[in-house]
């Protein structure tokens, strides 16, 4: 990884995986403008100081919540003055099993009295290398992406997009935005992998707890993918898009009808 995490941190106390895309350099040598594109985990635990930072430092205008209705009900975002919260699920609860995307809803309330680490162990076998491919080909995700770019096109202030932990649904949405802005594959990968810098302490804590229930499963790739991200999963998805559509950008043109005019407008707005 070639990015220094410190350069992109959003300076809040109570938001997991909080960082921005501002400062990334595109293949045409332009940079993403600072403080306009923010990616995080949910905003359920923010305090007044966090609110004021998001309002005054970032001039936050839109919050795009990529979680499904059950997650939102369990841990709703707290309001930020001046910002509009938009429900923009990457997949809907009623369609989750269709795509297999329910596996990435690690913020879902677990249905019984199991501990969080037991719940993570139970879903870890579903975190396979083709998980992102299922999401990318799901109609719900196409609707979510289209809404995301519509907001980017009309926003005058900062846009924050997030899911539960800010890693899977948020990671793919970030990859889509970076593709439109002209990022290299290496930069898309580096942005994705920054999650592991922010998630390492959490992963080690959950691993220690999970070992007591099932040591072997706790040390599986699937369990690590629940808490962190795995570059193999992203690269498999990117290769799928290249093979089927020619590129991530062509996928967006095909699936959400993103036009060349819209792409040019987004670049003009967010690059310098």
N, C-alpha and C positions, 0 to 999 in steps of 0.2 A: 504494500500500500504506500502510495506516494504523497498522501495528504497528511498534514499536521492537524489532528483533531482540534487543538486549541484555537486554530485560526477560524473555525466555523461554529464554535459553540454559541448557543443562545444563552445569555447569562441570566437564567432563571433558576430557582431552587427546587421546584416541585414538579418538573416535567421531565419524564424519561426521554432519553435519546433526542434531546432538543438541540437542533443545529440548523444552519441555513445553507442554501446553495450559492449565496453571494460570495464572489471572489474566485469561483471556478473559472478556469480559462478554457475557451472553446477552440476548436480546430482552426478557426479563422483568426485566432489570436485575440479576439475580443473576450471580455470578462462579463460574468453575470453581475449585475448591479447588486450592491450590498443591501441587506435588510428588506428585501422584497419577497423572497421565496423561502418560506420556513417549513421544515419538516420535523415532526415530533411524535411522541406518544400522546395519549389522551390528556385532557385538561381538567380532569376531575379533582385534582388535589392542589390546584393553584391557590396562592394566597394573595393578599392585597398588593404585596410588593411585586409579585409576578405579573399581576394585572397591570400595574403602572408601568412596568418595563415593556410589556407588549404594547401598551397604548402609546407611551411617549417615546420610547427608543425605536420601536419598529412601526409605529402608526398603523397597527393592525386593522385591516378592513374586513377580511373574510376569514372564517374558520371552516374548512371543509372536513367534515367528520366522515371518514371512510368506513366506520364500523356499522354493524347491522343493528336492528332495532333492539334486540335483547341486550347487546353490549351497552348501547346508549341508555337503556332503561336502568341497567345495573350501576353504571358509573357515568352519569351525564356530564358533559363539559360544563364548567362554570363560566359565567359570562365575563367577557372582557369589554370594558366601556368603549363604545364606538365600533365594535366589531359585530358582524352578523354571522351567526352559526348556521351552517347549511348542512342538512342531512344528505349525505352523498355516498351511500353504501357501495362498497366494491362488490359485494354480493348480498342478496337479501336472504333472510332466514328461511323463507319458504322454498328457496331454490338452492340452498347450501349443499344438500346431499347430491344434487344433480351434478355439480361441478367438482365435488370433493373439496371445495374451498372452505368448508366449515372447519377444516383442520387448522387453518391459520387464525381462527377467531379465539386466540388464547385468552382474550378478555371475557369470554362467555362465563356466566355464573355456572359453576359445576352443579349437576343435578342432585347431588346427595351430600353426605357429610364428609366426603373425602377431603384430604388436605390438598392444597394447590399443587404440591409436588406429585401427589398420587394422580391428580388429574392430568398433569403434564406427562407423566409416564404413560397414562392410558391413551393419549392421543399421539404420542411420539411415533408409533409405527406408520401413521398416515403422512408424516413429513418426509415424503419420498422425493427423489430428484426431479420428478415430473410435476410436482405440485403447482409450480408457477405457470406451467403450460396450460393446465386446466383452467386456472384463473384467467389467463390472457385470452382464452377462447370462449369465455363465458359472456353471455349477452349482458348480464348485470354489470360486469366490469367495463364493457364498452360504453354503457350508459353513464357510468361513473366518470370515465375518462372524458367523455364528451362534455359533461357538466364542468369538470375541472378546467378544461381549456376554455369553455365559455366564460367562466369566472376570471381566468387569467386575462382574457381579451378585454373585459370590461373594467377590471379592477383599477383603482387609482392609488390605492395604498398597498400594504403588504398582504400577502395571502399565506395562510398557514394551513397545511394539510396533514392529517394524522389518522392513525388507526388506534389500536390498543397500545402496542409497544413501539410503534413507529418503525417497524422493520420489514414486514412482508408486503402487505397492501400498500403501505407508504413507500416502501422501497421500489416496487414496480411502478407506482405513480411517479416517483422521482425519476426513475429511469426513462419514462415516457417524456417527461418535461425536458430532461437533459438531451434526449435524442432530438427533439424539436429545436432546441437551442443550438445544437451543433457540437455536442460533446463527443469525445472519442470513446470507444468501448472501454479503454483503460480507465478513463475518468468515471464512467458509469459504474464500473466495478469498484473503484476506490470509494465512491460515495456510498455504495451498498455496504462495503466492508467497514465503514466507520461505525456502524452499529455495534460491531464486536468490541470496539474500544469502550463504548458506553455501557455495554451489557456484560462485560467480563465479571465484574463483582457479583452481579445478580446471578449469573450462570453458576459461579462457584458456590454460592449460597444454596441454590436449588439443587445442585449436584450433591452436595454434602447431605442434604435432607433426603433426596431421592434414593441414595445408596442404601438407606436403611430398609427400603421396601423391595428394591430389585436392583442389585448392584450392576448386573450385566446390562439391563435395559437403560439404566442411568448413564452408562458410558457408551451408549449407541449414538450413531450419527443423528438418528431421529430426535432423541432427547436434546442433543445440543442444538438442533435446528429450531426446537420450540423456544429456546432461550436466546439464541444467537442467530446468525445467518451463515449460510454455506455457499461459497462462491460457485460450487458445482451446480447448485440449483439454479442460480441466476444464469450462468453460462449455458446451461442446457436450454433454458427458455430463450435466450438471445439467439442461440444456434437454430432453434425451432423457427423463430421469426425470420431469420435470414434464409433458411431453406424454403419456407412456405411463401413468404411475401417479398423476399429480397432484402429487407431491412426493417428495423423498428419503425422508421418513418413511413415506409410504404404500408406497413400494418396499420398505422394510425390513419393514413389516407383511406385505406380500404374499409376498416371497421367502424370508424367514427366520422368519416367524411371530412377530415381535416384538410383544408385547402391550402394551396401554395400561398394565397393572399393572407390567410390567417397565420401561417407559419412566418411569413415575412413580418407581419404586424407584431407577433409575439417576440421575434428576435429584436425588432426595433425598440420594443418597449422595455425588455429586460436585459439587453446587452449594452455594453459601452466600450 
